[in-house]
Amino acid sequence: MRKIKNHVISAELLEKFKLFNTQFIQALIKLNEKSPEVALKIAKQGWYLGLISHMGAPLELNVFLENNQLKELDEWMMDEVKGRMEWIEQSLLKRNPERRLLFQEAFDNHRKGRYFSSIILLLSQVDGMCNERFGKSFFSIDRGTQKPVLKEPIEKIHLHDLNWMRIAFKSLTAINDKTSNSHKYPDFLNRHNILHGFDTKYGTEINSLKIISFLNCVNDMIYFDLEL
């Protein structure tokens, strides 16, 4: 028996606590190991996980991926982004005061169903935001490695147990891949195709929400270690 502030805890209960702690630590290790892989799969569906998503979100969403429940995955992410819309907008405005009018107009367009406009405005800000922080643009690809040029500076940011947030910066997904690789993605929501007028059908609510999730992830990565 052990006493803690006049409360007696049995040896059996202590063993259960030890077992729980061990299982909890093992679960965290599994989460940190598995989450980047899952986050990449989710990004290839057009969704990006920033700080609006709880730590267990990647593994929770992986259930949909493993069961090929892509509609359910979309619904989950749409609800997540819609539910945090105000928070995402205010975070962008607070961290990027010089882009305030642009972001306000983009979110106003989204709420009014002007999805072509909201998507164009949001995508137009990404390279500038990243260049201000890292001196490199998000959509620039290293010709030698064929990897995003932001891969190296992003690796230097200590993310604790949130390594899955790096995925959008380290990997090629639909948003930043070559148009010749469109066959690799179920939904090729691609920045080049959109901004250069090759895609004329991108203006939907779900696509606007996907781009908002993308901007939120970029915003969180840029400022993560600056606000600790």
N, C-alpha and C positions, 0 to 999 in steps of 0.2 A: 504493500500500500504506500501511496505517496500523498502528502497533504499539500494543498495549494490554497492558501488563505482560508483555512478551516474547512475546506472541502476535501473529502477523501476520494482519490481516484484509484480504482482497482488496477491490478497488474494486467488483467485482461483488456481493460479499456485503454490502457497505455499502449499495449501491443497493437490495438486497432488504430490508434492515432499514428503510430509508427508506420503501419501498413498503408494508411491513407496518405501520409506524407510521401512515402516512397512512390506510390502510384501517381500522386500528383506531379512529382518531379519528373517521373518517366513520361507522363502525358505532355508536360511542357517541352521536354526534349524532342519528343515525337512531333509536336506541333511546329517547333522551330526548324526541324529537318524537312518536314513534309510541305510546309506552307509555301515556300518559294516555288516549288514544282507546281502546286495547285494554282497559285496566283498567276503563273504563266499560262496555264490552261484557261483560266478565267479571262485573262487579257486577250487571248486569242479568240474569245467569244465577244470581245469588244468592251469588257468591263474592267475597271481598275479599282483596287482596294487601297484607300488611304486611311487616315485616322478616324474616319467616321465608322469604320468597321471594327468590331471587337476582335480580340486576338484569335478567337476560335472560328471566325468567319470563313477562312480558307478551307478548313476541314469540314465545316458544315456544308459549304457549297460543293465540296468534292463529292458528296453523296449524290448530288444531282448529276454531276459529270459522269460518275461511275455507272449510273443507271440510265445515262443518255436522256435525262430529263431537262433538256435545254430550255423548254418553255417555262418550267418551274424555276430554273436558274434565272431567267430573264425577269420573271415576276418578283422573285426575291430581291434582286438588285434594283428593280424599278421602285419597289416599296421602300428599300433602304435609302435610295437617293432622294426620293420624294419626301420622305420623313425627315431628312436632314438638310433639305434644300436651303432653308433660311440660314442655318449654321454654316453651310458651305459658302454661300454668298457673302455673309458677313466676314468670314475668315479671309476670303479673297480681297474684299474691300479694305480690311484692316491692314493686311500685309502688303498690299499693292496700291497705296493711295494715289499714285500717279496714273493708275489704270482704272480708277474708280468709275468714271463716266462710262467707259467701255464695258465694264462688268455689269454695271447697273442696267445698261441698255440690253446687254445679252440676256440677263435673267428676266427682264421685263418682256423681251421678245419670246422667251420660252414660255412664260406664264400666259401669254396671249396667243400661243399656238403658232408663232412665227419661227418655226424650227430651222428653216434654211438660214435665217438671219442669226439666230442664237448660236448655231454650230459654227458658222463662218467667223463670227466675232470672237468666240472663245478660242478656236484653233489659231487665230491670227496672233494671239498673245503668248503662246507657249515658248517659241524660240527666244523672244525678247526677255521673258522672265528667267529662263535658264542662262542666257548670256550674261545677264546682270549678276547672277550668283556665281556661275562657274567659268564665265568667259568662253563658253562653248554653247552651240545651239542644240536643242533637243533632237531635231530631225537630221542632223549631219551624221553621215555614216563613214567610218574609216574604210578607205578603199582596200587596204591590205587585209584587215581582219574581218571586214564586212559586219562589224559590230558598231553600235552607237558610240560616238566619240565621248559621250558622257559616262561611259562605263567606268573608266579609271577614277575620275573625281568622286563619283557616287560611292565607290568602294571605300573611300576614306571616311565617309560619314558613319558614325557609330549609332546603330539603330537598336541596340539592346536585343530584344526578342522579336523585332519587327522586320526581319530581313526580307520578307515577302514584298515590302514596299519598294525595293530596288528594281523589281522585275521590269517595270515600264521603261526604266532608263538603261538597263543592261542588255535587253533582248529586242529582237525584231518581232513586232506583232503587226496586226493589220494596219494600225494607225501610221506606222513609220516604215513599213516594208516596201520593196519595189512592186510596182504594178504587175510585173511579170510573175510575181509569186501569189497572185490573188487566189489561185486554186487551192492554196494551203489553208484558207480560212472559210468558215461557213458564212460569214458576213464580212465582206471586205470594205469596212468603213475606213477609208484611207485619206489621210490629209492631202497628199499630192493630187489625188483624183478630185477631191472636193474643191480645193483652192484654185485648181487650174481648169475647172469646168468640165472634166471628163465624166463625173458622176452628177446626174441631174435628178436623182431619186432619193437622196439622203435625208430630205426634210421631214422626218417623222419624230413623234414624241420619244420613242425608245432610243433613237439615235442621238437626240439632243441630251437625253439622260445619260447615255454612255459617255458623251463628250464632257458632260459636267463631272462625271465620276473620274474621268481622265484628268481634267483640270484640277480637281480636288487632290488627286494623288500627286501631281506635279507640284502643287502649292505646298503640300505637306512635306515633300522631300526637300524642297528648296529651303524651307525654314526650320526643319526638324532640329538640327543641332544648334541653330542660332537662338532658339527660344528655351533651351534647357537651362 
